[in-house]
Each structure stands twice: as structure tokens, then as C-alpha cells.
Amino acid sequence: MKINYNPASKNIKLILLLLAILIAAGTLFYTQSIVQKLQNREREIVKLYAQSLEFIANSTEDNIDFTFIFQNIIQRIDFPLILTSPEDIISSTKAGSGFKNIEIDSTLSEHEKRAFLNQQLIELRKIHPPILVTLRDSTVIQKIYFGESDIVQRLKYYPYFQIIFAFLFIIIAYSSFNYLKRSEQSSIWVGMSKETAHQLGTPISSLMGWNEILRMNYRNPDKVMDATYEIESDLVRLNKITTRFSKIGSKPELKKEELYTLLEKVVSYFQRRLPQTGKKVELTLNGDKDIITLLNPDLFEWVIENLIKNSLDAIENKEGKIEIDVLKTKNGIEIEVTDNGKGIEQKNKNDIFKPGFSTKRRGWGLGLSLSKRIVENYHGGKIFVKNSVITQGTTMKIILKSHF
């Protein structure tokens, strides 16, 4: 058995994976560049604060206006900051003088506050080296330790969370897609097996019937001749079924066909077998008899057969009407199959072409799915529900390209 392997599927998955990695790397790089800019901005603010302290320490003036320093520097500090001596002793345990943007429990004792601040100082040392405050002779009089603002901390870790959640979403979506795909494939395989059994069942049952007629009437030449003709017809039918299934999944050959003649053959086949259904159904064909187009006759006949069968199933009363109209218009070649059956519910109109969907008790939901594939994928046309009214009937429409 030959197994068709399509490397395109693997290549697409690889491309999508590489694209996801590039997007993740790009997001991480862009976010980290913003973090770096914010960190540089915070460092510049601390340096400006240190320079202000140096100016005050080196100034000989008694009346210095601290308004500018307070409004334009200190108020801009939105990150943890601790001011220490050159020996890393915290200058003060009072907020605003020895530290800034560090929450400390006011109920703690002075000793406990200093211990808490010392612990915070250890953490700040790990983040940035201190900015030194010096006199003119380069003597260090203070050190400024500082951390990171809330926005910097969030931005540092945000892309990692974003990437993790994105990959989790992709994994869940991919798993769900694969599950749905496997379920659909399972429905298709089950449907194909049932469709095969159904397609083969009719001519095989017929052959068994004709065999019985031959056995009972072998002495009657006329009966034998009629049975032989019908047996030949059913054998042709079996061969056509085999051909149809062999062409599903491969690109079929299209050739010039007289459309009306092809439709007439299908209609004639059903008209001969309508009495066996137990229903009085009038099946008619109307329209342009001179249309020639490119078709695969075996597959396109299958489409029309499926539409007629669905119409027959939809006619629940013993009397009904199925009308097939074919017309060449500026939009292409239009074929309409209209019945006066029970109609299609509005909620089901978009689902009837999905594999496995069926409203019939014993249906397997493959006929219209195969029909859509044959019309749209193999013939470049369209098939859809033109109109349907509950209890009044349905019109299915096929539009084909006009090649001539």
C-alpha cells in the first residue's frame, strides 16, 4: 500500500514554531530595552540627587533654597532609596531623611527599624552599586543605595509571564486543534466505510435479485435477456463506484462534457428506480441542453446523485417533486436542485457540509461533505443552500466556471 506523505504540513509547523520563537525573542528584547532605559533614567535621577547633596555640602552659603531640589529631584524618586555614611551606616530611620519609598512598620522600636532597614540595604546592594556623594577633595561623605521602581520590576518579569502564557495557549490550542482534526478524520473514515457499503449495497442487492430471476426463469429467453441487461448495468455501476472512490484524494482529470446529457443520465437512473422507494416522486430536468464544460463525469454524477438522494429523504410524504434546472449565466453555469421536502433548519445551514454532520437517524454525514470537496476543490466551483423553508422545501445551488 502506498502511503502519501505531505512534508508541507511538517514545514508549516516548523515555520510557525520559528515564528513563535522570533516573536517571543523580539518581545523580550524590546521589553528589556525599555527596562534598561528606565534603569538609566533612575540612575541619572540618583546622580542628580547626589550632586545636589554635594552642592549643599560644598556650599558656603547659609540660606540655600531647597525648593528646586525637593520639587524637581526628590519628588521624582519613585523607587527604594537609602542614604548611608561612607561606612554603610544608615543616616536616619526617619522616612524622607535616611530612606525613601520603603514601607516600615511605625510600631517597631528604633532598634527593630534599623535592623529592618539594614536588611533592605543588603537587598539594594545586590541590585545597583551605590552612588557616592563627595566633597571637592573627593572625600566620600555619603553613599546612596537605590533599587528599582515597581514599573521596572513588572517590566522585567512581564515578558516571561507573557511568553509562558502564550506558549501554554498555543499548546492548548494546538492540542485542541489536533483533537478536533482526529475526531473529524475518524468521522470521515467511518463515513467513508459506511458510504462504501451503501454505494456497493444497492447494485449488489440488485445483482442478487437478478440472479434469483435467472435461476427461476432460465428457460425463458426474454427474461434471461432482460436480466442480463440489468446485470450488465449493475456491473457498470459497481465499476463506476470503484472509480469514484479511487479518485477521492487525488487530482481528477477534467474533460469536455455535455452537462445536460450527463445530468440526464443521472435523472434517468433515478427515474427507473423511483417506484422501488414507495414514494410517488416526480423528478424532472429542465434548462439549456447545449452547455459544454470541463468535468470529471464520475465524480460530478456522484454530486448530483447525493443531492437527489437528500431530496428524496427530505420528502416525507408519499408524493413529492424534485426539479433540476441548469442554466448558463454571466456568473457561470448554474445548477439548482429543488424539492418540496421538509426543509433545513436555519441553525443547520452552515453545518450540513461538515464531515459527520447529519440530521438523519441513520445518516453518516458524508454525502454533502464529499460533494463540496468535488465541486469546490476539484472543479473550482461553489455549492451552497440557496434557499430553504421548513415544510416547504430546499434549493441547493451549484455554480461552475464557464470554460467555453
Secondary structure as UniProt FT lines:
FT   HELIX           7..58
FT   HELIX           67..72
FT   HELIX           74..76
FT   STRAND          81..84
FT   TURN            86..87
FT   TURN            96..98
FT   STRAND          99..100
FT   TURN            106..107
FT   HELIX           110..127
FT   STRAND          131..134
FT   TURN            136..137
FT   STRAND          140..146
FT   HELIX           150..216
FT   TURN            218..219
FT   HELIX           221..247
FT   TURN            248..249
FT   STRAND          255..258
FT   HELIX           259..273
FT   HELIX           274..277
FT   STRAND          280..287
FT   STRAND          292..295
FT   HELIX           297..314
FT   STRAND          319..329
FT   TURN            330..331
FT   STRAND          332..339
FT   HELIX           346..348
FT   TURN            349..353
FT   TURN            355..356
FT   TURN            361..362
FT   HELIX           367..372
FT   HELIX           373..378
FT   STRAND          382..389
FT   TURN            390..392
FT   STRAND          393..400
//
